[in-house]
Amino acid sequence: MKTSIAFLFLIIAVIVVSALFRAGERPAVQPLEGLPWQVEILPNGETRVFGLIPARSTLDDARGRFGMDMEIAVIAAPNEPGSLEAYSSSVTAGVIMGKMILVAAVDRETVARLRQRAVKAEYMDGTTRKYILHPDDLALAWRTPIAGR
């Protein structure tokens, strides 16, 4: 009987000592990156958000970062020249999921040319139109930088 009580105390002591040693250990936690509010100011004054640098990163960089299912088109409301935009219906940034629209930094003349050469125009909500780019214009469009300001 004395042996079993001593054995029981030994087991309890091992459990307690083991718990004390583990209390000091912390599992490695990876910091979340690429969240919308994580805007990094770079040494040259530029910013990085979502892993992209506006005015330097291209729409193709964004497509590589967020997925090849990104669509690109000229979007224009009535009586407006429109803008070159890339759209993704499903983007994951850290633990946040949502949709993303990126506007390209491109001059009005280029937008007008892309719109003129579009293979198709579709109505979106209301009277806004989506101009599907000509295949010959896609390479230029994807190389366009993301608007920064």
Disulfide bonds with the S-S distance in Angstrom:
none
